[in-house]
Amino acid sequence: MALNEYELVLITRPELGEDVIQNIKSSITDFVKENNGEVLVFDTWGQRRLAYPIQKNKYGNYYLVDFVSDGDTPALLERHIKLRLGNIIRYITVKIEDDVEDISNTELFEARKEAAAKRSQKIIDRINAALTVA
Amino acid sequence: MKRRMKRRKACPFSSGEKVIDYKDAKLMKSFTTERGKIIPRRISGVSAKKQRELAIAIKRARHIALIPYLKMD
């Protein structure tokens, strides 16, 4: 099946221990791997004030995950998050690109990883800039 | 509302100057009103196609709690 690139933004409740976050991180990474995919980027945006309370929380920790996988995985991943990872209070998966090359093609894969990392860094920079201004 | 048409604003997206990204809270917010509603394109000057993409992006940003659904004053 064709490989696609996806972007997943997730929000967890604010006060979570480092170990819980590591657990979430590895849970998602392993899940994607088991489904013939690979996580490219897993970045942290940090704690932000939410525009409206979610499950009574006013703040949340944002994370960005960039991964490639086949077409079925995002739905399965969201199901997995919904059932098993209760600390994640909001998530959204967006398809970035269709019909991406195979993981085995390491050169292109590394290039894609870098592009994703750069994209994510831009977002983090923008967020930090906004915080310092405010 | 009969009003003389002002000179057409250029769509900030069609020229590549800005990119529509639901993760860009500041940008998304700039296309919503004080109360959090999406600004009509006859005011913002956005092209039809981009306005559709913008609307989807704004709705995603709302889902992710980067911008509110409704703001009370």
N, CA and C atoms of all chains as a GROMACS GRO file, in nm:
protein
  621
    1MET      N    1   0.086  -0.120   0.000
    1MET     CA    2   0.000   0.000   0.000
    1MET      C    3   0.088   0.124   0.000
    2ALA      N    4   0.038   0.230  -0.052
    2ALA     CA    5   0.120   0.352  -0.062
    2ALA      C    6   0.142   0.413   0.075
    3LEU      N    7   0.256   0.476   0.088
    3LEU     CA    8   0.291   0.542   0.213
    3LEU      C    9   0.255   0.689   0.205
    4ASN      N   10   0.200   0.741   0.312
    4ASN     CA   11   0.166   0.884   0.316
    4ASN      C   12   0.232   0.947   0.437
    5GLU      N   13   0.248   1.079   0.428
    5GLU     CA   14   0.305   1.149   0.543
    5GLU      C   15   0.192   1.219   0.619
    6TYR      N   16   0.192   1.203   0.750
    6TYR     CA   17   0.088   1.261   0.833
    6TYR      C   18   0.146   1.346   0.944
    7GLU      N   19   0.060   1.430   0.997
    7GLU     CA   20   0.101   1.518   1.106
    7GLU      C   21  -0.004   1.506   1.214
    8LEU      N   22   0.041   1.480   1.336
    8LEU     CA   23  -0.052   1.462   1.446
    8LEU      C   24  -0.020   1.563   1.554
    9VAL      N   25  -0.118   1.645   1.589
    9VAL     CA   26  -0.099   1.737   1.700
    9VAL      C   27  -0.175   1.681   1.818
   10LEU      N   28  -0.109   1.668   1.932
   10LEU     CA   29  -0.185   1.624   2.048
   10LEU      C   30  -0.165   1.712   2.170
   11ILE      N   31  -0.267   1.713   2.251
   11ILE     CA   32  -0.267   1.793   2.373
   11ILE      C   33  -0.287   1.701   2.491
   12THR      N   34  -0.202   1.713   2.590
   12THR     CA   35  -0.220   1.634   2.712
   12THR      C   36  -0.255   1.729   2.825
   13ARG      N   37  -0.304   1.673   2.935
   13ARG     CA   38  -0.332   1.761   3.046
   13ARG      C   39  -0.201   1.813   3.103
   14PRO      N   40  -0.209   1.929   3.166
   14PRO     CA   41  -0.085   2.001   3.202
   14PRO      C   42   0.011   1.934   3.298
   15GLU      N   43  -0.038   1.882   3.410
   15GLU     CA   44   0.057   1.828   3.508
   15GLU      C   45   0.080   1.680   3.485
   16LEU      N   46   0.175   1.649   3.399
   16LEU     CA   47   0.207   1.509   3.375
   16LEU      C   48   0.355   1.486   3.400
   17GLY      N   49   0.387   1.376   3.465
   17GLY     CA   50   0.526   1.346   3.492
   17GLY      C   51   0.601   1.309   3.366
   18GLU      N   52   0.730   1.324   3.372
   18GLU     CA   53   0.815   1.294   3.256
   18GLU      C   54   0.797   1.150   3.211
   19ASP      N   55   0.778   1.061   3.309
   19ASP     CA   56   0.767   0.920   3.274
   19ASP      C   57   0.638   0.893   3.196
   20VAL      N   58   0.532   0.963   3.232
   20VAL     CA   59   0.406   0.945   3.160
   20VAL      C   60   0.421   0.989   3.015
   21ILE      N   61   0.491   1.101   2.998
   21ILE     CA   62   0.510   1.154   2.864
   21ILE      C   63   0.596   1.058   2.782
   22GLN      N   64   0.700   1.003   2.845
   22GLN     CA   65   0.784   0.906   2.775
   22GLN      C   66   0.701   0.786   2.733
   23ASN      N   67   0.611   0.747   2.823
   23ASN     CA   68   0.523   0.635   2.795
   23ASN      C   69   0.438   0.661   2.671
   24ILE      N   70   0.381   0.780   2.666
   24ILE     CA   71   0.298   0.818   2.552
   24ILE      C   72   0.381   0.818   2.425
   25LYS      N   73   0.499   0.876   2.437
   25LYS     CA   74   0.587   0.887   2.321
   25LYS      C   75   0.620   0.750   2.264
   26SER      N   76   0.662   0.659   2.352
   26SER     CA   77   0.700   0.527   2.301
   26SER      C   78   0.579   0.449   2.256
   27SER      N   79   0.466   0.471   2.322
   27SER     CA   80   0.344   0.400   2.281
   27SER      C   81   0.308   0.434   2.138
   28ILE      N   82   0.313   0.563   2.106
   28ILE     CA   83   0.278   0.606   1.972
   28ILE      C   84   0.383   0.561   1.871
   29THR      N   85   0.509   0.579   1.908
   29THR     CA   86   0.615   0.540   1.816
   29THR      C   87   0.609   0.392   1.785
   30ASP      N   88   0.588   0.310   1.888
   30ASP     CA   89   0.581   0.166   1.865
   30ASP      C   90   0.460   0.130   1.781
   31PHE      N   91   0.349   0.195   1.810
   31PHE     CA   92   0.227   0.165   1.736
   31PHE      C   93   0.248   0.192   1.588
   32VAL      N   94   0.308   0.306   1.557
   32VAL     CA   95   0.330   0.340   1.417
   32VAL      C   96   0.424   0.238   1.353
   33LYS      N   97   0.528   0.198   1.429
   33LYS     CA   98   0.625   0.102   1.375
   33LYS      C   99   0.559  -0.030   1.345
   34GLU      N  100   0.473  -0.075   1.438
   34GLU     CA  101   0.408  -0.203   1.418
   34GLU      C  102   0.319  -0.203   1.294
   35ASN      N  103   0.276  -0.084   1.255
   35ASN     CA  104   0.190  -0.075   1.138
   35ASN      C  105   0.265  -0.029   1.016
   36ASN      N  106   0.386  -0.074   1.003
   36ASN     CA  107   0.468  -0.046   0.886
   36ASN      C  108   0.489   0.102   0.863
   37GLY      N  109   0.506   0.176   0.971
   37GLY     CA  110   0.529   0.319   0.955
   37GLY      C  111   0.652   0.360   1.032
   38GLU      N  112   0.677   0.488   1.031
   38GLU     CA  113   0.794   0.537   1.102
   38GLU      C  114   0.768   0.679   1.146
   39VAL      N  115   0.804   0.707   1.270
   39VAL     CA  116   0.786   0.844   1.319
   39VAL      C  117   0.906   0.927   1.279
   40LEU      N  118   0.880   1.041   1.219
   40LEU     CA  119   0.991   1.128   1.175
   40LEU      C  120   1.028   1.230   1.281
   41VAL      N  121   0.925   1.288   1.340
   41VAL     CA  122   0.949   1.397   1.435
   41VAL      C  123   0.854   1.381   1.553
   42PHE      N  124   0.903   1.409   1.673
   42PHE     CA  125   0.814   1.412   1.790
   42PHE      C  126   0.858   1.532   1.873
   43ASP      N  127   0.795   1.646   1.847
   43ASP     CA  128   0.839   1.768   1.915
   43ASP      C  129   0.743   1.815   2.022
   44THR      N  130   0.798   1.893   2.112
   44THR     CA  131   0.718   1.947   2.221
   44THR      C  132   0.700   2.096   2.202
   45TRP      N  133   0.578   2.143   2.208
   45TRP     CA  134   0.555   2.287   2.202
   45TRP      C  135   0.551   2.347   2.340
   46GLY      N  136   0.528   2.262   2.439
   46GLY     CA  137   0.523   2.313   2.575
   46GLY      C  138   0.381   2.343   2.618
   47GLN      N  139   0.371   2.405   2.733
   47GLN     CA  140   0.239   2.431   2.789
   47GLN      C  141   0.183   2.561   2.734
   48ARG      N  142   0.057   2.556   2.696
   48ARG     CA  143  -0.009   2.675   2.644
   48ARG      C  144  -0.142   2.692   2.713
   49ARG      N  145  -0.189   2.812   2.715
   49ARG     CA  146  -0.324   2.835   2.765
   49ARG      C  147  -0.421   2.797   2.655
   50LEU      N  148  -0.521   2.719   2.688
   50LEU     CA  149  -0.617   2.676   2.589
   50LEU      C  150  -0.720   2.787   2.564
   51ALA      N  151  -0.769   2.793   2.440
   51ALA     CA  152  -0.866   2.897   2.407
   51ALA      C  153  -0.997   2.875   2.480
   52TYR      N  154  -1.020   2.750   2.522
   52TYR     CA  155  -1.141   2.719   2.599
   52TYR      C  156  -1.107   2.597   2.682
   53PRO      N  157  -1.174   2.579   2.796
   53PRO     CA  158  -1.138   2.464   2.880
   53PRO      C  159  -1.173   2.332   2.814
   54ILE      N  160  -1.081   2.237   2.823
   54ILE     CA  161  -1.104   2.102   2.772
   54ILE      C  162  -1.098   2.009   2.891
   55GLN      N  163  -1.206   1.938   2.913
   55GLN     CA  164  -1.214   1.849   3.029
   55GLN      C  165  -1.169   1.922   3.154
   56LYS      N  166  -1.219   2.043   3.170
   56LYS     CA  167  -1.193   2.126   3.286
   56LYS      C  168  -1.051   2.181   3.295
   57ASN      N  169  -0.964   2.147   3.199
   57ASN     CA  170  -0.828   2.201   3.204
   57ASN      C  171  -0.820   2.333   3.129
   58LYS      N  172  -0.750   2.429   3.186
   58LYS     CA  173  -0.731   2.558   3.118
   58LYS      C  174  -0.601   2.562   3.042
   59TYR      N  175  -0.508   2.474   3.078
   59TYR     CA  176  -0.379   2.469   3.010
   59TYR      C  177  -0.356   2.329   2.958
   60GLY      N  178  -0.265   2.319   2.860
   60GLY     CA  179  -0.236   2.186   2.809
   60GLY      C  180  -0.096   2.183   2.750
   61ASN      N  181  -0.039   2.065   2.744
   61ASN     CA  182   0.092   2.048   2.682
   61ASN      C  183   0.073   2.001   2.539
   62TYR      N  184   0.133   2.076   2.446
   62TYR     CA  185   0.116   2.043   2.305
   62TYR      C  186   0.236   1.964   2.252
   63TYR      N  187   0.207   1.867   2.168
   63TYR     CA  188   0.312   1.789   2.102
   63TYR      C  189   0.279   1.776   1.955
   64LEU      N  190   0.383   1.768   1.875
   64LEU     CA  191   0.364   1.750   1.732
   64LEU      C  192   0.436   1.624   1.690
   65VAL      N  193   0.364   1.536   1.622
   65VAL     CA  194   0.426   1.412   1.573
   65VAL      C  195   0.413   1.410   1.422
   66ASP      N  196   0.522   1.385   1.355
   66ASP     CA  197   0.521   1.374   1.210
   66ASP      C  198   0.558   1.230   1.176
   67PHE      N  199   0.475   1.160   1.102
   67PHE     CA  200   0.509   1.022   1.071
   67PHE      C  201   0.464   0.984   0.931
   68VAL      N  202   0.523   0.876   0.880
   68VAL     CA  203   0.478   0.819   0.754
   68VAL      C  204   0.418   0.682   0.783
   69SER      N  205   0.315   0.648   0.711
   69SER     CA  206   0.255   0.516   0.728
   69SER      C  207   0.159   0.491   0.613
   70ASP      N  208   0.098   0.373   0.612
   70ASP     CA  209  -0.002   0.347   0.509
   70ASP      C  210  -0.133   0.415   0.545
   71GLY      N  211  -0.230   0.400   0.459
   71GLY     CA  212  -0.354   0.476   0.474
   71GLY      C  213  -0.441   0.438   0.593
   72ASP      N  214  -0.426   0.313   0.641
   72ASP     CA  215  -0.514   0.269   0.750
   72ASP      C  216  -0.469   0.317   0.886
   73THR      N  217  -0.340   0.338   0.899
   73THR     CA  218  -0.284   0.361   1.032
   73THR      C  219  -0.338   0.482   1.108
   74PRO      N  220  -0.354   0.598   1.046
   74PRO     CA  221  -0.400   0.712   1.126
   74PRO      C  222  -0.529   0.684   1.203
   75ALA      N  223  -0.623   0.617   1.138
   75ALA     CA  224  -0.748   0.587   1.207
   75ALA      C  225  -0.723   0.492   1.324
   76LEU      N  226  -0.640   0.390   1.299
   76LEU     CA  227  -0.608   0.294   1.405
   76LEU      C  228  -0.535   0.363   1.519
   77LEU      N  229  -0.445   0.452   1.483
   77LEU     CA  230  -0.369   0.524   1.584
   77LEU      C  231  -0.460   0.609   1.671
   78GLU      N  232  -0.555   0.677   1.607
   78GLU     CA  233  -0.647   0.760   1.684
   78GLU      C  234  -0.732   0.675   1.777
   79ARG      N  235  -0.770   0.559   1.729
   79ARG     CA  236  -0.847   0.467   1.812
   79ARG      C  237  -0.764   0.426   1.933
   80HIS      N  238  -0.639   0.394   1.907
   80HIS     CA  239  -0.546   0.354   2.012
   80HIS      C  240  -0.533   0.465   2.116
   81ILE      N  241  -0.519   0.589   2.067
   81ILE     CA  242  -0.507   0.702   2.158
   81ILE      C  243  -0.633   0.717   2.242
   82LYS      N  244  -0.746   0.704   2.175
   82LYS     CA  245  -0.872   0.724   2.244
   82LYS      C  246  -0.892   0.621   2.354
   83LEU      N  247  -0.855   0.495   2.323
   83LEU     CA  248  -0.881   0.389   2.419
   83LEU      C  249  -0.775   0.379   2.528
   84ARG      N  250  -0.648   0.393   2.488
   84ARG     CA  251  -0.541   0.361   2.583
   84ARG      C  252  -0.474   0.482   2.646
   85LEU      N  253  -0.468   0.593   2.570
   85LEU     CA  254  -0.389   0.704   2.622
   85LEU      C  255  -0.482   0.814   2.671
   86GLY      N  256  -0.535   0.793   2.789
   86GLY     CA  257  -0.635   0.885   2.843
   86GLY      C  258  -0.583   1.021   2.880
   87ASN      N  259  -0.450   1.032   2.892
   87ASN     CA  260  -0.397   1.162   2.927
   87ASN      C  261  -0.397   1.259   2.810
   88ILE      N  262  -0.418   1.204   2.690
   88ILE     CA  263  -0.427   1.291   2.573
   88ILE      C  264  -0.571   1.338   2.562
   89ILE      N  265  -0.591   1.468   2.577
   89ILE     CA  266  -0.728   1.518   2.580
   89ILE      C  267  -0.778   1.569   2.445
   90ARG      N  268  -0.687   1.590   2.351
   90ARG     CA  269  -0.727   1.635   2.218
   90ARG      C  270  -0.623   1.590   2.119
   91TYR      N  271  -0.666   1.554   2.000
   91TYR     CA  272  -0.569   1.518   1.897
   91TYR      C  273  -0.630   1.546   1.761
   92ILE      N  274  -0.545   1.564   1.664
   92ILE     CA  275  -0.592   1.580   1.526
   92ILE      C  276  -0.482   1.530   1.434
   93THR      N  277  -0.522   1.446   1.338
   93THR     CA  278  -0.426   1.394   1.240
   93THR      C  279  -0.458   1.457   1.106
   94VAL      N  280  -0.354   1.505   1.040
   94VAL     CA  281  -0.373   1.570   0.911
   94VAL      C  282  -0.278   1.506   0.811
   95LYS      N  283  -0.327   1.481   0.692
   95LYS     CA  284  -0.238   1.424   0.591
   95LYS      C  285  -0.157   1.536   0.527
   96ILE      N  286  -0.027   1.516   0.518
   96ILE     CA  287   0.057   1.618   0.459
   96ILE      C  288   0.086   1.589   0.314
   97GLU      N  289   0.120   1.462   0.288
   97GLU     CA  290   0.156   1.432   0.150
   97GLU      C  291   0.117   1.291   0.112
   98ASP      N  292   0.080   1.276  -0.013
   98ASP     CA  293   0.039   1.147  -0.065
   98ASP      C  294   0.153   1.071  -0.127
   99ASP      N  295   0.146   0.941  -0.118
   99ASP     CA  296   0.231   0.858  -0.202
   99ASP      C  297   0.379   0.893  -0.186
  100VAL      N  298   0.422   0.876  -0.066
  100VAL     CA  299   0.561   0.909  -0.033
  100VAL      C  300   0.648   0.786  -0.057
  101GLU      N  301   0.777   0.808  -0.075
  101GLU     CA  302   0.863   0.694  -0.106
  101GLU      C  303   0.876   0.599   0.012
  102ASP      N  304   0.928   0.483  -0.014
  102ASP     CA  305   0.944   0.377   0.085
  102ASP      C  306   1.043   0.414   0.195
  103ILE      N  307   1.026   0.356   0.312
  103ILE     CA  308   1.117   0.385   0.423
  103ILE      C  309   1.257   0.334   0.392
  104SER      N  310   1.262   0.225   0.314
  104SER     CA  311   1.391   0.162   0.288
  104SER      C  312   1.483   0.254   0.209
  105ASN      N  313   1.421   0.349   0.138
  105ASN     CA  314   1.502   0.443   0.062
  105ASN      C  315   1.560   0.546   0.159
  106THR      N  316   1.670   0.510   0.223
  106THR     CA  317   1.720   0.590   0.335
  106THR      C  318   1.755   0.733   0.300
  107GLU      N  319   1.807   0.754   0.181
  107GLU     CA  320   1.847   0.890   0.147
  107GLU      C  321   1.728   0.985   0.147
  108LEU      N  322   1.626   0.946   0.071
  108LEU     CA  323   1.505   1.029   0.064
  108LEU      C  324   1.438   1.038   0.201
  109PHE      N  325   1.444   0.928   0.273
  109PHE     CA  326   1.381   0.925   0.404
  109PHE      C  327   1.445   1.026   0.498
  110GLU      N  328   1.578   1.027   0.496
  110GLU     CA  329   1.649   1.124   0.581
  110GLU      C  330   1.616   1.266   0.541
  111ALA      N  331   1.606   1.287   0.409
  111ALA     CA  332   1.572   1.421   0.361
  111ALA      C  333   1.434   1.462   0.411
  112ARG      N  334   1.342   1.368   0.405
  112ARG     CA  335   1.205   1.396   0.451
  112ARG      C  336   1.205   1.427   0.600
  113LYS      N  337   1.284   1.349   0.673
  113LYS     CA  338   1.292   1.370   0.817
  113LYS      C  339   1.342   1.511   0.848
  114GLU      N  340   1.446   1.551   0.775
  114GLU     CA  341   1.502   1.685   0.796
  114GLU      C  342   1.401   1.792   0.764
  115ALA      N  343   1.330   1.773   0.651
  115ALA     CA  344   1.230   1.872   0.612
  115ALA      C  345   1.124   1.885   0.720
  116ALA      N  346   1.082   1.770   0.774
  116ALA     CA  347   0.980   1.771   0.879
  116ALA      C  348   1.032   1.840   1.004
  117ALA      N  349   1.158   1.810   1.039
  117ALA     CA  350   1.217   1.870   1.158
  117ALA      C  351   1.226   2.022   1.142
  118LYS      N  352   1.262   2.064   1.021
  118LYS     CA  353   1.274   2.207   0.994
  118LYS      C  354   1.139   2.276   1.006
  119ARG      N  355   1.037   2.210   0.948
  119ARG     CA  356   0.900   2.263   0.954
  119ARG      C  357   0.858   2.280   1.098
  120SER      N  358   0.885   2.175   1.176
  120SER     CA  359   0.842   2.178   1.316
  120SER      C  360   0.917   2.286   1.392
  121GLN      N  361   1.044   2.301   1.362
  121GLN     CA  362   1.124   2.402   1.431
  121GLN      C  363   1.072   2.542   1.404
  122LYS      N  364   1.028   2.563   1.282
  122LYS     CA  365   0.971   2.694   1.246
  122LYS      C  366   0.852   2.726   1.334
  123ILE      N  367   0.769   2.624   1.354
  123ILE     CA  368   0.650   2.644   1.436
  123ILE      C  369   0.690   2.674   1.579
  124ILE      N  370   0.788   2.600   1.630
  124ILE     CA  371   0.833   2.621   1.767
  124ILE      C  372   0.891   2.761   1.782
  125ASP      N  373   0.966   2.805   1.683
  125ASP     CA  374   1.022   2.940   1.688
  125ASP      C  375   0.911   3.044   1.694
  126ARG      N  376   0.811   3.021   1.612
  126ARG     CA  377   0.701   3.116   1.607
  126ARG      C  378   0.630   3.123   1.742
  127ILE      N  379   0.613   3.007   1.803
  127ILE     CA  380   0.546   3.003   1.933
  127ILE      C  381   0.628   3.074   2.037
  128ASN      N  382   0.758   3.048   2.039
  128ASN     CA  383   0.844   3.114   2.138
  128ASN      C  384   0.849   3.264   2.116
  129ALA      N  385   0.850   3.304   1.990
  129ALA     CA  386   0.852   3.447   1.960
  129ALA      C  387   0.726   3.513   2.015
  130ALA      N  388   0.613   3.446   1.994
  130ALA     CA  389   0.487   3.501   2.043
  130ALA      C  390   0.487   3.513   2.194
  131LEU      N  391   0.548   3.416   2.259
  131LEU     CA  392   0.550   3.418   2.406
  131LEU      C  393   0.637   3.532   2.457
  132THR      N  394   0.751   3.554   2.394
  132THR     CA  395   0.841   3.658   2.444
  132THR      C  396   0.782   3.796   2.422
  133VAL      N  397   0.706   3.811   2.312
  133VAL     CA  398   0.645   3.942   2.288
  133VAL      C  399   0.541   3.970   2.396
  134ALA      N  400   0.456   3.868   2.418
  134ALA     CA  401   0.350   3.885   2.518
  134ALA      C  402   0.413   3.901   2.656
  135MET      N  403  -2.647   4.755   0.146
  135MET     CA  404  -2.530   4.836   0.178
  135MET      C  405  -2.463   4.879   0.048
  136LYS      N  406  -2.513   4.986  -0.015
  136LYS     CA  407  -2.454   5.032  -0.141
  136LYS      C  408  -2.331   5.116  -0.110
  137ARG      N  409  -2.219   5.064  -0.153
  137ARG     CA  410  -2.096   5.139  -0.125
  137ARG      C  411  -2.006   5.130  -0.245
  138ARG      N  412  -1.937   5.237  -0.277
  138ARG     CA  413  -1.841   5.234  -0.388
  138ARG      C  414  -1.736   5.130  -0.356
  139MET      N  415  -1.701   5.044  -0.451
  139MET     CA  416  -1.599   4.944  -0.428
  139MET      C  417  -1.462   5.008  -0.410
  140LYS      N  418  -1.394   4.974  -0.303
  140LYS     CA  419  -1.257   5.022  -0.287
  140LYS      C  420  -1.169   4.942  -0.380
  141ARG      N  421  -1.047   4.989  -0.399
  141ARG     CA  422  -0.953   4.913  -0.483
  141ARG      C  423  -0.936   4.773  -0.422
  142ARG      N  424  -0.940   4.676  -0.509
  142ARG     CA  425  -0.933   4.538  -0.465
  142ARG      C  426  -0.807   4.512  -0.382
  143LYS      N  427  -0.823   4.456  -0.262
  143LYS     CA  428  -0.706   4.414  -0.185
  143LYS      C  429  -0.649   4.290  -0.249
  144ALA      N  430  -0.521   4.272  -0.240
  144ALA     CA  431  -0.463   4.148  -0.290
  144ALA      C  432  -0.478   4.039  -0.185
  145CYS      N  433  -0.502   3.918  -0.229
  145CYS     CA  434  -0.512   3.806  -0.136
  145CYS      C  435  -0.373   3.775  -0.083
  146PRO      N  436  -0.352   3.781   0.046
  146PRO     CA  437  -0.219   3.759   0.100
  146PRO      C  438  -0.168   3.617   0.081
  147PHE      N  439  -0.257   3.524   0.048
  147PHE     CA  440  -0.212   3.386   0.032
  147PHE      C  441  -0.175   3.355  -0.112
  148SER      N  442  -0.252   3.412  -0.204
  148SER     CA  443  -0.229   3.377  -0.344
  148SER      C  444  -0.093   3.421  -0.394
  149SER      N  445  -0.036   3.521  -0.330
  149SER     CA  446   0.096   3.566  -0.375
  149SER      C  447   0.207   3.487  -0.308
  150GLY      N  448   0.169   3.394  -0.223
  150GLY     CA  449   0.269   3.314  -0.154
  150GLY      C  450   0.328   3.385  -0.033
  151GLU      N  451   0.278   3.505  -0.006
  151GLU     CA  452   0.334   3.583   0.104
  151GLU      C  453   0.309   3.516   0.238
  152LYS      N  454   0.189   3.462   0.254
  152LYS     CA  455   0.158   3.390   0.377
  152LYS      C  456   0.109   3.251   0.340
  153VAL      N  457   0.138   3.156   0.426
  153VAL     CA  458   0.092   3.019   0.403
  153VAL      C  459  -0.016   2.984   0.504
  154ILE      N  460  -0.120   2.920   0.453
  154ILE     CA  461  -0.228   2.880   0.543
  154ILE      C  462  -0.184   2.761   0.625
  155ASP      N  463  -0.179   2.778   0.756
  155ASP     CA  464  -0.139   2.670   0.844
  155ASP      C  465  -0.224   2.676   0.969
  156TYR      N  466  -0.298   2.568   0.995
  156TYR     CA  467  -0.389   2.570   1.110
  156TYR      C  468  -0.312   2.583   1.241
  157LYS      N  469  -0.180   2.553   1.238
  157LYS     CA  470  -0.104   2.559   1.362
  157LYS      C  471  -0.058   2.701   1.394
  158ASP      N  472  -0.076   2.792   1.300
  158ASP     CA  473  -0.032   2.930   1.322
  158ASP      C  474  -0.145   3.009   1.386
  159ALA      N  475  -0.147   3.008   1.519
  159ALA     CA  476  -0.259   3.069   1.591
  159ALA      C  477  -0.275   3.216   1.558
  160LYS      N  478  -0.163   3.286   1.552
  160LYS     CA  479  -0.170   3.431   1.528
  160LYS      C  480  -0.233   3.460   1.392
  161LEU      N  481  -0.191   3.385   1.291
  161LEU     CA  482  -0.244   3.406   1.157
  161LEU      C  483  -0.393   3.373   1.152
  162MET      N  484  -0.429   3.259   1.212
  162MET     CA  485  -0.569   3.219   1.212
  162MET      C  486  -0.653   3.326   1.282
  163LYS      N  487  -0.600   3.376   1.393
  163LYS     CA  488  -0.674   3.476   1.470
  163LYS      C  489  -0.694   3.602   1.389
  164SER      N  490  -0.596   3.634   1.304
  164SER     CA  491  -0.605   3.758   1.228
  164SER      C  492  -0.718   3.754   1.125
  165PHE      N  493  -0.770   3.635   1.097
  165PHE     CA  494  -0.880   3.624   1.003
  165PHE      C  495  -1.012   3.594   1.073
  166THR      N  496  -1.014   3.617   1.205
  166THR     CA  497  -1.140   3.602   1.276
  166THR      C  498  -1.174   3.736   1.342
  167THR      N  499  -1.302   3.753   1.372
  167THR     CA  500  -1.346   3.880   1.429
  167THR      C  501  -1.320   3.883   1.579
  168GLU      N  502  -1.360   3.994   1.640
  168GLU     CA  503  -1.350   4.009   1.784
  168GLU      C  504  -1.421   3.896   1.858
  169ARG      N  505  -1.533   3.854   1.799
  169ARG     CA  506  -1.611   3.750   1.867
  169ARG      C  507  -1.566   3.611   1.827
  170GLY      N  508  -1.464   3.602   1.742
  170GLY     CA  509  -1.412   3.472   1.705
  170GLY      C  510  -1.470   3.417   1.576
  171LYS      N  511  -1.553   3.496   1.505
  171LYS     CA  512  -1.614   3.447   1.381
  171LYS      C  513  -1.518   3.467   1.264
  172ILE      N  514  -1.534   3.385   1.161
  172ILE     CA  515  -1.447   3.393   1.044
  172ILE      C  516  -1.484   3.516   0.963
  173ILE      N  517  -1.384   3.593   0.923
  173ILE     CA  518  -1.407   3.716   0.848
  173ILE      C  519  -1.445   3.684   0.704
  174PRO      N  520  -1.555   3.742   0.654
  174PRO     CA  521  -1.596   3.714   0.516
  174PRO      C  522  -1.493   3.766   0.416
  175ARG      N  523  -1.484   3.700   0.302
  175ARG     CA  524  -1.378   3.738   0.210
  175ARG      C  525  -1.404   3.870   0.142
  176ARG      N  526  -1.527   3.916   0.149
  176ARG     CA  527  -1.546   4.048   0.088
  176ARG      C  528  -1.486   4.156   0.175
  177ILE      N  529  -1.454   4.123   0.299
  177ILE     CA  530  -1.385   4.218   0.386
  177ILE      C  531  -1.234   4.193   0.384
  178SER      N  532  -1.197   4.066   0.389
  178SER     CA  533  -1.055   4.036   0.401
  178SER      C  534  -0.982   4.034   0.268
  179GLY      N  535  -1.057   4.019   0.159
  179GLY     CA  536  -0.993   4.020   0.028
  179GLY      C  537  -0.928   3.889  -0.011
  180VAL      N  538  -0.958   3.784   0.059
  180VAL     CA  539  -0.899   3.654   0.028
  180VAL      C  540  -0.966   3.594  -0.093
  181SER      N  541  -0.891   3.522  -0.174
  181SER     CA  542  -0.950   3.459  -0.292
  181SER      C  543  -1.043   3.346  -0.250
  182ALA      N  544  -1.132   3.308  -0.341
  182ALA     CA  545  -1.235   3.209  -0.307
  182ALA      C  546  -1.173   3.078  -0.263
  183LYS      N  547  -1.079   3.030  -0.344
  183LYS     CA  548  -1.017   2.901  -0.313
  183LYS      C  549  -0.947   2.904  -0.178
  184LYS      N  550  -0.870   3.012  -0.156
  184LYS     CA  551  -0.796   3.021  -0.032
  184LYS      C  552  -0.888   3.040   0.088
  185GLN      N  553  -1.000   3.106   0.065
  185GLN     CA  554  -1.094   3.125   0.175
  185GLN      C  555  -1.149   2.990   0.220
  186ARG      N  556  -1.172   2.900   0.124
  186ARG     CA  557  -1.220   2.768   0.163
  186ARG      C  558  -1.114   2.696   0.246
  187GLU      N  559  -0.987   2.705   0.200
  187GLU     CA  560  -0.879   2.640   0.275
  187GLU      C  561  -0.862   2.704   0.412
  188LEU      N  562  -0.876   2.838   0.414
  188LEU     CA  563  -0.863   2.913   0.540
  188LEU      C  564  -0.970   2.869   0.639
  189ALA      N  565  -1.091   2.855   0.589
  189ALA     CA  566  -1.201   2.817   0.678
  189ALA      C  567  -1.172   2.683   0.743
  190ILE      N  568  -1.124   2.588   0.663
  190ILE     CA  569  -1.091   2.456   0.718
  190ILE      C  570  -0.981   2.469   0.821
  191ALA      N  571  -0.880   2.550   0.790
  191ALA     CA  572  -0.768   2.566   0.883
  191ALA      C  573  -0.815   2.630   1.013
  192ILE      N  574  -0.902   2.731   1.002
  192ILE     CA  575  -0.951   2.796   1.123
  192ILE      C  576  -1.028   2.697   1.209
  193LYS      N  577  -1.109   2.614   1.143
  193LYS     CA  578  -1.187   2.517   1.219
  193LYS      C  579  -1.098   2.416   1.288
  194ARG      N  580  -0.988   2.378   1.221
  194ARG     CA  581  -0.893   2.286   1.286
  194ARG      C  582  -0.829   2.355   1.405
  195ALA      N  583  -0.790   2.480   1.387
  195ALA     CA  584  -0.725   2.554   1.496
  195ALA      C  585  -0.820   2.564   1.615
  196ARG      N  586  -0.948   2.581   1.587
  196ARG     CA  587  -1.044   2.585   1.696
  196ARG      C  588  -1.050   2.452   1.769
  197HIS      N  589  -1.047   2.344   1.691
  197HIS     CA  590  -1.054   2.211   1.752
  197HIS      C  591  -0.936   2.188   1.845
  198ILE      N  592  -0.822   2.243   1.806
  198ILE     CA  593  -0.698   2.226   1.881
  198ILE      C  594  -0.685   2.332   1.991
  199ALA      N  595  -0.791   2.411   2.008
  199ALA     CA  596  -0.795   2.512   2.114
  199ALA      C  597  -0.686   2.618   2.100
  200LEU      N  598  -0.645   2.646   1.976
  200LEU     CA  599  -0.550   2.755   1.957
  200LEU      C  600  -0.625   2.887   1.945
  201ILE      N  601  -0.749   2.879   1.892
  201ILE     CA  602  -0.834   2.998   1.889
  201ILE      C  603  -0.972   2.953   1.938
  202PRO      N  604  -1.050   3.046   1.991
  202PRO     CA  605  -1.178   3.006   2.046
  202PRO      C  606  -1.286   2.987   1.940
  203TYR      N  607  -1.390   2.916   1.975
  203TYR     CA  608  -1.506   2.904   1.887
  203TYR      C  609  -1.587   3.032   1.895
  204LEU      N  610  -1.598   3.081   2.019
  204LEU     CA  611  -1.677   3.202   2.042
  204LEU      C  612  -1.615   3.278   2.156
  205LYS      N  613  -1.608   3.409   2.137
  205LYS     CA  614  -1.553   3.493   2.244
  205LYS      C  615  -1.661   3.588   2.290
  206MET      N  616  -1.689   3.593   2.417
  206MET     CA  617  -1.788   3.686   2.468
  206MET      C  618  -1.716   3.814   2.511
  207ASP      N  619  -1.786   3.926   2.493
  207ASP     CA  620  -1.718   4.052   2.534
  207ASP      C  621  -1.776   4.112   2.661
   0.00000   0.00000   0.00000
